[in-house]
Amino acid sequence: MGTPYPNPISPSQTRIGWIGIGVMGAAMASRLLSAGYSLTIYARTPSKAHPLRSQGAQLADSPFQLAQVSDVVFTMVGHPPDVRSNILDPETGLLWGLRPNSVSVDMTSSRPALAREIFNAARAKDCWTVDAPVSGGDIGAREGKLAILAGGDASVVEWLAPLFDVLGKVTYVGPAGSGQNCKIANQIVVGGNLLGLSEGLVFAERAGLDVQQFMEAVRGGAAGSMVMELFGERIIGRDFRPGGFAEYMVKDLGMGVDVVEENEEGRVAVLPGAALCKQLFSGMVANGDGKLGGQGLITVIERLNGK
């Protein structure tokens, strides 16, 4: 049997479960397999699991079954309803399959209130949950350089460090739900950066500049950003393959802009820039480009300019 919290994590002892093997999830799960951990996966479409199974991963029939044979279960799915069904579904949810002191780690960008609901449900079962969404896209996932934003119990987050270290750099940001709030704030910054980069490139091209030369000229100055480093070359090369889908930016920005819960001080933030970014990413979705990467935002700016 495995050795759940607080016994030390080790590849020989700790059994990992993984749900969600899209672009990001598959790369992250692969890194844990390469690090020597035994991995059981659940996939709604089992055929997508072939690459990970060829690395040695086992396949479970349901989230519940997966949890029964795991000490730590990661979820990396699409939307908050997916998180709810995978973790809390009364018949197949993984929470009901976890043994005491096992840990569920949700790395999906999801709602802070849902993260708190899951945390409280887990504690009622003598289990633990951590909300730990990530930033860094598909490159960060493949290279193990993700920024991991963790909310929950500080000691549990610290205990998970050997696993997080395989995936990137974790920062503990506060109690349950805090990781999700941190990711929403992250996406507000990313969206603004993508919009600025897209408009800068469109303007530079219209002004007759060589866009590659323009980017090289400014990347070391105040206009430079990690968004430019990750996506600048892709945008210029018209490489809109997704690290994260544009439709997810609509979801993430919406969780900041369309706030239905007030914070503890009884105030919500007014975010005009994030509202505009959400509208423009919604334009991508309306154009049929929701499954492109967020760097495809430039296509909306180009359409507005008659291109």
N, C-alpha and C positions, 0 to 999 in steps of 0.2 A: 504494500500500500504506500501511497505518497505521504508526504510530510507537510501538511498545510501550516499556515501561520500559527505561532511565531518560529517554528523550526527553520533552520537556514535553507535557502533555496540552493539546489545543485542540479546539474543535468542528470545525474544518476538517480536522484530521488524525486524531483519535482515533476509532476505530470501536467502538461500544458494542454488546454483546449482552445480552439480558435474558431470563431464564427465570422465569416465575411472575407472572401478571397477575391475581391476586385483588384484593381491596379495597385492600390496601396496595401490592402490586407495580405495579398499573396506575397508581395515582396517582404513584408514584415514577418510573416509566418515562416518564409524560407530562411530568413536570417536566424530565427530561433532553432530551426532544424539544423542549420549549418553549425550552430553553437553547441550542438550535441543534445538538445532537449528532445524528449519524446513528445510527439504532437498528435492530438486527435482533432480532426476538423469536422465541421458540419457545413454543408453547402446545399442551398435550395436546388441548385443544378449540379448534381454529383459529377457530371462529365468535366466541369471546370476544375475539379480537384486533381485531375491526372498529374499535372506537373509536381504538385506537392506530395502526392502519393508515391511518385517515382523517387522522391527524396526520403521516403520512409514514413510519411504521415499515415495515420489510420483514419478511417471514415466512420462517423457516427450517423445514426438514423434520425436523430432529433437533438435539439439543444438540451433537453432533459437528459437523454442518454449520454451525451457528451459530458455533461457536468458530473454524472455519476462516476466517471473514470478520470476526473481531472482535479488537480489541486488549485490551479489558477486558470480561469477562463477569460480569454480576451474576446471582445466583440468589436468589429470594425465594419459596420453596415451603413446603409444609406441615409435613413431619415429617422426621426424620433419614433414614429409608429413601428418601424422595424426593430428599434431598440426595445420598445415595450413588449412586442410579441416574442422576441427571442429570449428576453429575460423574465418577463412577468406573466406570460400566458399561463392560465391556471392548469392547462393540461400538458403542454409541451415546453414551458419556460424553463430555462436552465437553473433559475434560482431554487426551484423545488427539487432539483437533482443534486445540489451541492451538499457536501457533508459539513458539519460544524468546522468553523475556522478556515474553510476554503474561501477563495477571493475571486470576485468577478471584476474585471477591468474593462470599462467601456471606453473605447478610443474613438467612437463615432462623435462627430460634431452634433450635439443634441441639446435639448432644453435643460437649463439649470434645475427647474422644478422637477423634471422627471428624474434627474440624477439624485436629487434629495429624496424623492419617493422610493427609488430603488434602494438607496442606502438604508432608509428606515425599515424597508421590508426585509433586507438582508440581516440587519441587526436583530430583528425579531426572530430570525432563524439561527442566530449565533454564527452568521457568516459576515463577510466584509465586502464592500464594493468601493471602487475608486473610479471617478470620472477623469479620464486622461486623454482628451483629444490632442491632436498633433498638428504641427505646421512644418512644412518643408517639401511637400509634394512628392511625386514619384521618385525624384532623384534622391531626396532625403531618406525615403523608405528603403531604396535599394542600397544606399551607402551607409545606412545606420547613423544618419545625422539629423534625425527629426528633433524638433523642439517638442517636448512632451510636457503638457500643462496639467498637473495633477491636483485633483481635489478629493478630500476624504479625510481619513484618519492619518495623521502625519507619520505615525510609527509603521502603519501598513505600507504607505508609499515608500518609506525608507527600506522596509523589508523587501519590496519588489525591485529594488535597485539593480540586482544582477540581471533581471530580465529587461528592464528599461535601458540598461547600459548597452545591450545588444542592439537596441532600436534607435538610440539617440541620447539626448541629454534631458533629464527630467528636472522640472522645477516644481516644488510643492507650493501651491498658491492659496491654500486655505481649506475650509471644511467642504463637505459634499456640495456640489454645484459650482464651486469656485473654478474648477478646471474648465467647465463649459462657459462660464462668464468670461474667463480669460481668452478662450478661443473666439468668442464673439468679438471681443475687443481686437484681437489679432486680425480677424477677417475685415473689420472696419478699416484697419490700417492697410492691409493687403489690397482691398478693393480700391482705396484711394490711390495707392501706388500704381496699380494696374491702369487705372483711368488716366493718371498723369502721364505714365509712360506711353500709353496708346495715343493720347492727344499730342504729346511731344513728337512722336514719330510721324504722325499724320501731318503735323505742321511742318516739320523738317523736310518731308518729302515734297509738300506743296511749295515750299520756299526754294526748292531746287537743290537742297543739300543731299549729299550721299549719306543715307541713313546709318550705315555702318560706321562711317567716319564720325557722324554726329554722336553716336553712342560712345565710341571710343574717347571722344573729346570730353564728354561730360561725366563719364562713369566714375572718375576719381574725384569729382567735386560734389557739391551739395545735392545734385540731382541723382547721384548714384544711390543704389539701394540693393538689398538682397533680392527684391522683386526683379530689378533690372538684371542682376547676375543670373537668376534662375530662368528668366523668361525673355530677356531682350533678344538674344540670338534666335530663339524659337520664333518670336513674333516676326522678326525680319525674314527668317527663312520660311514663313507661313507654315510652321509646324504647330498645329493646334491639337495634337494628340493630348489626351487628358492625363494630368496627374490627379487633379480633382475636377469633377464636372462643373461647368458653368452653372447648371441648375442647383448645385450645392451652394454656390455663392448666393443665389437668391434665397435659399433656405437660411443660410448662416446670417446674412445681413438682415433678413426679415426678423430673426430672433432678437436683433438689437433694435431695429426700427419699429417693429410692430409689437412693442412691449405690452403684454397684458397683465404682468405682475409688477407691482411697485417694489422698489428696494426698501431696505429697512428704514431709511429716512423718509419714506413716503414720496419720493420724487423719482421721475424717470428722466433719462437724458434726451435732449433734443439733438438729433443727428442729421442735419440737412445734407451733408456730403454722403453719408451712408445711404440715405433715402434715394439720392440721385443715382448712386452706384447700383443699388438694388433695381431701380427702374431700368437702367441700361443693361444689366445682366438679364433682366426679364425680357428685354428686347432681343437678346441673343436666343433665349428660349423660344420666343414668339417666331423668330426667323428659322426655327428648326435646328438650332445649333446648341441646344442645352447639354448635349453629350460631348461637346468639345471642351477642351481645357479652358480655364478662366482667362488665359492669355489671348483667347480669341475675341476678347472684348473689343479689340481694335476693329473688328469687322463691323461692329455697330457704329463706331465713330466714322468709319469709311462710308457706310451707307448714308449717314447723316450729311456727309460731304459729297454725295452723288457719285460715289465710286462703286 
